[in-house]
C-alpha cells in the first residue's frame, strides 16, 4: 500500500481477496492468519483449509460457526471488517460478515455437466473480486443491495460478487481447461449466455437466499 500510494496517490484503495496458502493452513499459523485478515477485504479458504487451522481433539473439530467466530471476532462488541468466504465445492459457499451468515448453493446441483473441478476455486475468487468493484453486469440491485453491508461500504457489493463468483465457477468446471467463448457473441460461454445463466440462478435460488436474510 505504501508503494501504491507513492506511485499513484490519487488512486482509491484496491480490493483485496486473499486465499491462504494451503501448506500454511495449520494451528501454528492461526495468529498470522488473523493478522492478515485485518489487512484484506475477503479471506477465502476452502472448507478443508479452514478446518486445518484448528486442532483436532478427541471430540472432533469445532463447528464452522465457532471457527468463523474465532477468526473474525475482535472483542465482545466488534468484528473484523473482512468477510470470510468458505468455498465448499459442490455444496456452494458460506459467507460470514460479523454476525451475518449467508449460504449460496453451487450452480450445478448434480455432476451431469461437471468434468474437471480444476480452476473452479480460482475462477470463483476472480469473479468475486470483479463483483466487489461494482463494475459488473448484470447488476441485480433488488437482491444484493445492503444485504451484507454491515461491515462497511465495500460489502454492499459482496452479495453481488458472490452471485457472479458462483455462476462463473460453474462455467470453469464444465470442461478440461478454459471455458469456450463464442466466436460471434462474447457473452456466450460453453453455448450459454452468461446473463441468462446469472438470471436463471437468481430465479432458482432467490427465495432460498431471501429466507436467510430475514
C-alpha positions in Angstrom: 0.0 0.0 0.0 2.9 2.4 0.7 4.4 1.7 -2.7 1.0 2.2 -4.4 0.5 5.5 -2.5 3.9 6.7 -3.7 3.2 5.8 -7.3 -0.5 6.7 -7.6 -1.5 8.8 -4.6 -5.0 9.7 -6.1 -6.0 6.1 -6.7 -8.6 4.6 -4.5 -7.8 1.6 -2.2 -7.7 -1.7 -4.2 -9.9 -4.6 -3.3 -8.0 -7.5 -1.7 -9.4 -11.0 -2.0 -6.9 -13.4 -0.3 -6.7 -17.2 -0.4 -4.4 -18.6 2.3 -1.6 -20.8 1.1 -2.7 -24.4 1.7 0.6 -25.6 3.2 0.3 -22.8 5.8 -3.2 -23.7 7.0 -2.0 -25.1 10.3 -2.8 -24.2 14.0 0.7 -22.7 14.3 -0.2 -20.1 11.6 -3.6 -19.1 13.2 -2.3 -15.8 14.7 -0.7 -14.8 11.4 -3.9 -15.6 9.7 -5.7 -13.1 11.9 -3.1 -10.5 11.3 -3.5 -10.9 7.5 -7.3 -10.9 7.7 -7.1 -7.4 9.3 -5.5 -6.1 6.1 -7.8 -7.6 3.4 -11.4 -7.3 2.3 -12.2 -11.0 1.9 -10.3 -14.1 3.1 -11.4 -17.3 1.3 -10.1 -20.7 2.3 -11.9 -23.8 1.3 -13.6 -25.8 4.0 -10.7 -28.2 4.4 -8.2 -25.4 4.7 -10.2 -23.6 7.2 -10.6 -26.7 9.4 -6.8 -27.2 9.2 -6.2 -24.1 11.3 -7.9 -25.7 14.3 -6.5 -28.6 16.3 -8.5 -31.9 16.3 -9.4 -33.2 19.7 -11.0 -36.5 20.8 -14.4 -34.9 20.3 -13.5 -33.7 16.8 -13.0 -30.2 15.4 -15.1 -27.1 16.1 -18.2 -26.2 14.1 -17.9 -23.9 11.2 -19.7 -21.2 13.2 -17.2 -21.4 16.0 -14.3 -21.3 13.6 -15.7 -18.2 11.9 -16.3 -16.6 15.3 -12.7 -17.2 16.4 -11.3 -15.8 13.2 -13.4 -12.7 12.9 -14.3 -11.5 16.4 -12.1 -8.7 17.7 -13.7 -8.3 21.2 -17.1 -8.8 22.8 -18.6 -5.9 20.8 -16.9 -5.9 17.4 -15.7 -8.0 14.5 -13.1 -7.5 11.8 -14.4 -5.8 8.7 -13.2 -8.5 6.3 -15.6 -11.1 5.0 -14.9 -14.8 5.5 -16.0 -16.7 2.3 -15.7 -20.5 2.8 -15.6 -22.4 -0.6 -17.4 -25.7 -0.2 -17.2 -27.3 -3.7 -20.4 -29.0 -4.7 -22.1 -27.6 -1.6 -21.5 -24.0 -2.7 -20.1 -21.4 -0.3 -20.8 -19.9 3.1 -20.0 -16.3 3.9 -19.6 -14.7 7.3 -19.7 -10.9 7.8 -19.7 -10.1 11.5 -22.8 -11.8 12.9 -24.3 -12.3 9.4 -24.2 -15.7 7.7 -25.2 -16.4 4.1 -25.0 -19.7 2.2 -25.2 -19.9 -1.6 -25.8 -23.2 -3.3 -23.4 -24.2 -6.1 -24.6 -23.5 -9.7 -24.5 -27.2 -10.6 -26.7 -29.3 -8.4 -25.6 -32.6 -9.9 -22.5 -33.8 -11.6 -24.0 -34.2 -15.1 -22.1 -31.3 -16.6 -19.1 -31.3 -14.3 -15.9 -32.7 -16.0 -12.9 -31.2 -14.2 -13.0 -29.1 -10.9 -9.5 -27.7 -11.6 -9.6 -23.9 -11.6 -13.1 -23.7 -10.1 -11.8 -22.0 -7.0 -9.6 -19.6 -8.8 -12.4 -18.6 -11.1 -14.7 -18.1 -8.2 -12.3 -15.7 -6.5 -11.5 -13.8 -9.7 -15.2 -13.2 -10.3 -15.8 -12.3 -6.7 -13.1 -9.7 -6.9 -14.6 -8.2 -10.0 -18.1 -8.2 -8.4 -16.8 -6.4 -5.4 -15.8 -3.4 -7.6 -19.4 -2.9 -8.6 -18.5 -2.7 -12.2 -20.1 -5.9 -13.5 -23.2 -6.8 -15.4 -25.9 -7.8 -14.9 -26.4 -5.7 -11.7 -29.4 -7.0 -9.8 -29.7 -4.3 -7.2 -33.0 -5.6 -5.9 -31.3 -8.7 -4.4 -27.8 -7.6 -3.5 -28.0 -4.1 -2.2 -27.4 -3.7 1.6 -27.9 -7.4 2.2 -24.4 -7.9 3.6 -23.4 -4.3 4.1 -23.0 -4.3 7.8 -19.2 -4.4 7.8 -18.5 -1.4 5.6 -19.3 0.2 2.2 -17.4 -2.4 0.2 -19.8 -5.1 1.3 -22.8 -3.5 -0.4 -21.4 -5.4 -3.4 -20.5 -8.6 -1.6 -23.7 -10.5 -2.3 -23.5 -9.4 -6.0 -19.9 -10.6 -6.1 -20.8 -14.0 -4.6 -23.5 -14.5 -7.2 -21.1 -13.8 -10.0 -18.5 -16.0 -8.4 -20.9 -18.9 -8.2 -22.1 -18.6 -11.8 -18.6 -18.1 -13.2 -17.2 -21.1 -11.3 -20.0 -23.2 -12.8 -18.6 -22.5 -16.3 -15.0 -23.3 -15.3 -15.7 -26.9 -14.2 -17.6 -28.0 -17.3 -14.5 -28.9 -19.3 -10.8 -29.6 -19.1 -9.1 -26.2 -19.4 -10.8 -22.8 -20.1 -14.5 -22.4 -21.0 -15.2 -21.9 -24.7 -16.3 -18.5 -25.7 -18.5 -17.9 -28.8 -16.7 -16.5 -31.8 -19.7 -14.3 -32.6 -21.0 -13.3 -29.1 -18.6 -12.7 -26.3 -21.4 -13.1 -23.7 -21.9 -16.8 -24.6 -19.7 -19.4 -22.9 -20.0 -23.1 -23.4 -23.0 -22.4 -25.5 -24.9 -20.4 -22.9 -25.3 -16.7 -22.3 -23.7 -15.5 -19.1 -26.5 -13.0 -18.5 -29.2 -15.7 -18.9 -27.4 -18.2 -16.7 -26.9 -15.5 -14.0 -30.6 -14.7 -14.0 -31.7 -18.3 -14.1 -29.6 -18.9 -11.0 -31.3 -15.9 -9.3 -34.7 -17.3 -10.2 -33.8 -20.7 -8.8 -32.2 -19.6 -5.7 -33.8 -16.2 -4.9 -36.2 -17.4 -2.3 -33.6 -19.6 -0.5 -31.2 -16.6 -0.2 -34.0 -14.2 0.8 -35.1 -16.6 3.6 -31.7 -16.3 5.2 -31.7 -12.5 5.2 -34.9 -12.1 7.0 
